Amino acid sequence: MSTDLDRALSDVVAQLDDAAPPITVDEILNVHDDAEHAVLVPLTRTVQTRRRPLMFVAAAAAVAALVAGMVAVTSLRDSSSVSDQPGQTAPQRPDDLPATGVAFSPEDGLALSVARDTLIAECMADKGFDYPLPTTDELIAAFGEWQPHAVLGIQRAGAARRVGYHSAGVGGFGTPSQASANQLMDAAEREAFGIALEGPELAAATTPDAVTDPETGRVLVGGCWGQVQAAALNNDEDLRAAVNEAGNIGEMAPSGAGFDDAALNNPRVQDALDTWSTCVETRTAEQADTPNELARRFLDGNYDGSANSEEITVAAADAECQQEADLWTTWYTVVAELTHNRLGADADLYDDWTLARVEMVNSARTTLADRNIELPSLD
């Protein structure tokens, strides 16, 4: 590993092994189900039809992990005690922490992924390989595209104008341009590249159990991907577990299940949704109560299809109206407050977790700034 890579990664103070719940080999190899996995990348390869051992899956899984991590703790066994009613005082949170808590914005996810890919590319270059990075258009589409969510949906207008509500086309081989680069390699080149990127065990894996830690469910990844991950290894999962246990909170639910009713009924969320709905109707004549409802009219269960001009127009207006209504920030601010309320005296655990994630994003942005890498606008 290069000195620059060591230096950049040694600055990672945040205790994150991933910016999301553990990504298992099943999630990497098997068909994406948006009802279960609110991840950005549809990882559609199966063990039976695998074209090669996980080529470029590091990039795709990193994107999936980062965007899955954009959600906060949102699955409660009983949310009745945390409803935000008029007259209740919102919990006091430290001024230096984001009101949205552990949620990553699309821009945060973009910074984390580009920094991680940059460090992987440097490591691969040290091993004599050219690790292709996604194009600007691919990044804009991937980090702004529609995601399964009970209320929200399309993330940013840049993606909406490119793919509407449909998939950005990122799969098990990464982005389309990365998949093309893979196809140009012969079998021997793919094998050598895969070993350098993922380590020999993961590169040769044909079953999930072969490369999964039985205790944690984590992928035992090696190579450059593993080195970059290990350099940032810390207590993100410990913090997550402590918050879940202290708040009697169940498993993370990317869609927001459990908090949906409490957050949706919050007056601030209702005001933001009203602003969004009026904006969309004015611009498109479409009527809907939530962005999710609007997007589902066009998806019709076919996430991997193509968008027509009407869909692109509506999706762009949807994303822009969400921005005008500040809907994403409002939603996750309320979710963070609900979580804070639920934790009570243990709310500092949530703040610790939030701080860890803030530091991870800051470290990623420092990595990019040190290399004069500018991120594209997602709007």
Residue pairs with C-beta under 8 A, 6 or more apart in sequence:
1 123
1 126
1 224
1 227
2 122
2 123
2 125
2 126
4 122
5 119
5 122
5 123
5 126
5 227
5 228
5 231
6 231
8 119
8 366
8 367
8 370
9 119
9 228
9 231
9 232
10 231
11 363
11 366
11 367
12 231
12 232
12 234
12 359
12 360
12 363
13 359
13 363
14 232
14 234
14 236
14 355
14 356
14 357
14 358
14 359
14 360
14 361
14 363
15 234
15 235
15 236
15 238
15 239
15 356
16 232
16 234
16 236
16 356
16 357
16 360
17 218
17 229
17 232
17 233
17 234
17 236
17 237
18 65
18 69
18 229
18 236
19 65
19 66
19 69
19 104
19 109
19 112
19 236
19 357
19 360
20 39
20 64
20 65
20 66
20 67
20 68
20 69
21 68
21 69
21 240
21 252
22 216
22 217
22 218
22 237
23 61
23 64
23 65
23 68
23 218
23 219
24 208
24 212
24 217
24 218
24 219
25 205
25 208
25 211
25 212
25 219
26 208
27 37
27 39
27 43
27 61
27 64
28 43
28 45
28 54
28 57
28 60
28 61
28 172
28 219
29 43
29 45
29 46
29 47
29 50
29 54
29 172
29 208
30 43
30 45
30 46
30 47
31 44
31 46
32 39
32 41
32 42
32 43
32 44
34 42
34 148
34 303
35 148
37 64
37 68
37 148
37 254
38 68
38 71
38 147
38 148
38 149
38 254
38 255
39 64
39 65
39 67
39 68
39 147
39 254
40 63
40 64
40 66
40 67
40 68
40 109
40 142
40 143
40 145
40 147
40 168
40 170
41 60
41 61
41 63
41 64
41 67
41 142
41 170
41 171
42 167
42 170
42 171
42 303
42 304
43 57
43 60
43 61
43 64
43 171
43 172
44 171
44 172
44 304
45 51
45 171
45 172
47 206
47 207
47 208
50 206
51 173
52 182
52 190
52 191
52 194
53 194
53 198
53 202
53 203
53 204
53 205
53 206
54 172
54 194
54 198
54 202
54 203
54 205
55 172
55 173
55 182
55 190
55 193
55 194
55 197
56 172
56 173
56 174
56 178
56 179
56 182
56 197
57 172
57 173
57 174
57 198
58 120
58 197
58 198
58 221
58 224
58 225
59 117
59 120
59 134
59 174
59 175
59 178
60 170
60 171
60 172
60 173
60 174
61 219
62 113
62 116
62 117
62 225
63 109
63 113
63 142
63 143
63 170
66 104
66 109
66 112
66 113
66 116
67 104
67 106
67 109
67 143
67 147
68 254
69 102
69 104
69 109
69 357
70 103
70 104
70 105
70 106
70 108
70 109
71 103
71 252
71 253
71 254
71 255
71 256
72 100
72 101
72 102
72 103
72 332
72 335
72 336
72 339
73 102
73 240
73 243
73 244
73 247
73 249
73 252
73 335
73 339
73 350
74 252
74 253
74 254
74 255
74 256
74 257
74 258
74 259
74 260
74 335
74 339
75 249
75 250
75 251
75 252
75 253
75 257
75 258
75 259
76 82
76 247
76 248
76 249
76 250
76 258
76 259
76 342
77 248
77 249
77 250
77 258
78 248
79 258
79 259
79 261
79 262
79 338
79 342
81 341
81 342
82 259
82 262
82 338
82 339
82 341
82 342
83 262
83 265
83 338
84 90
84 262
84 266
84 267
84 334
84 337
84 338
84 341
86 267
90 337
91 337
91 340
91 341
91 347
93 99
93 336
93 337
93 340
93 347
93 351
94 351
97 351
97 354
97 355
97 358
98 354
98 358
99 329
99 333
99 336
100 329
100 332
100 333
100 335
100 336
101 332
101 333
101 335
101 336
101 339
101 340
101 350
101 354
102 336
102 350
102 353
102 354
102 357
103 332
103 335
103 336
104 112
104 357
104 361
105 328
106 143
106 144
106 155
106 156
106 378
107 143
107 375
107 378
108 361
109 143
110 139
110 143
110 375
110 376
110 378
111 361
111 364
111 365
111 368
111 375
112 360
112 361
112 364
113 139
113 143
114 133
114 139
114 364
114 368
114 373
114 375
115 363
115 364
115 365
115 367
115 368
116 228
116 364
117 131
117 133
117 134
118 133
118 367
118 368
118 371
118 373
119 228
119 367
120 131
120 197
120 224
120 225
120 228
121 131
121 133
123 224
123 227
123 228
124 130
124 131
124 196
124 197
124 224
125 131
127 196
127 224
128 196
129 192
129 193
129 196
129 197
131 197
131 224
132 174
132 177
132 178
132 181
134 142
134 174
134 175
134 177
134 178
135 175
135 177
136 376
137 162
138 168
138 170
138 175
138 176
138 177
139 375
139 376
140 156
140 158
140 159
140 162
140 376
140 377
140 378
141 158
141 159
141 162
141 163
141 168
141 169
142 159
142 168
142 170
142 175
143 155
143 156
143 159
143 378
144 154
144 155
144 156
144 157
144 158
144 159
144 160
144 319
144 378
145 154
145 155
145 159
145 163
145 166
145 167
145 168
146 153
146 154
146 155
146 159
146 165
146 166
146 295
146 299
146 303
146 315
147 153
147 155
148 254
148 255
149 254
149 255
149 256
149 291
149 292
150 255
150 256
150 257
150 260
150 264
150 290
150 292
151 256
151 260
151 263
151 264
151 269
151 273
151 290
151 291
151 292
151 331
152 290
152 291
152 292
152 322
152 327
152 328
152 331
153 165
153 290
153 291
153 292
153 294
153 295
153 318
154 160
154 165
154 291
154 295
154 315
154 318
154 319
154 322
155 319
155 328
155 378
156 319
156 323
156 378
156 379
157 316
157 319
157 320
157 323
157 378
157 379
158 376
158 377
158 378
158 379
159 168
159 319
159 378
160 312
160 315
160 316
160 318
160 319
161 312
161 315
161 316
162 168
163 169
163 307
164 298
164 307
164 308
164 311
164 312
164 314
164 315
165 295
165 298
165 299
165 307
165 311
165 315
166 299
166 302
166 303
166 304
166 305
166 306
166 307
166 311
167 303
167 304
168 175
169 175
169 176
170 176
171 179
173 179
173 182
174 182
182 190
185 193
191 203
194 203
195 203
195 223
196 223
196 224
197 203
197 223
197 224
197 225
198 221
198 222
198 223
198 225
198 226
199 221
199 222
199 223
199 225
199 226
200 222
201 210
201 211
201 220
201 222
202 211
202 219
202 220
202 221
202 222
202 223
203 223
205 211
211 219
211 220
211 221
212 218
212 219
212 220
213 219
213 220
216 237
221 229
232 360
234 356
235 356
236 353
236 356
236 357
239 349
239 352
239 353
239 356
240 252
240 353
242 346
242 349
242 353
243 249
243 339
243 343
243 346
243 349
243 350
243 353
244 250
244 251
244 252
246 343
246 346
246 349
247 339
247 342
247 343
247 346
248 342
249 339
249 342
250 258
256 263
256 335
259 335
259 338
259 339
262 338
263 269
263 331
263 334
263 335
263 338
264 270
266 334
268 330
268 333
268 334
269 327
269 330
269 331
269 334
272 325
272 326
272 327
272 330
272 331
273 289
273 290
273 325
273 327
275 321
275 324
275 325
275 327
276 291
276 321
276 322
276 324
276 325
276 327
277 287
277 288
277 289
279 317
279 320
279 321
279 324
279 325
280 286
280 287
280 288
280 294
280 314
280 317
280 318
280 321
281 287
283 317
283 321
284 313
284 314
284 317
286 294
286 297
286 314
288 294
288 297
291 318
291 322
291 327
294 314
294 318
295 315
295 318
298 307
298 311
298 314
298 315
299 305
307 315
319 379
320 379
322 328
323 379
336 350
336 354
339 350
340 347
340 350
343 349
343 350
368 374
368 375
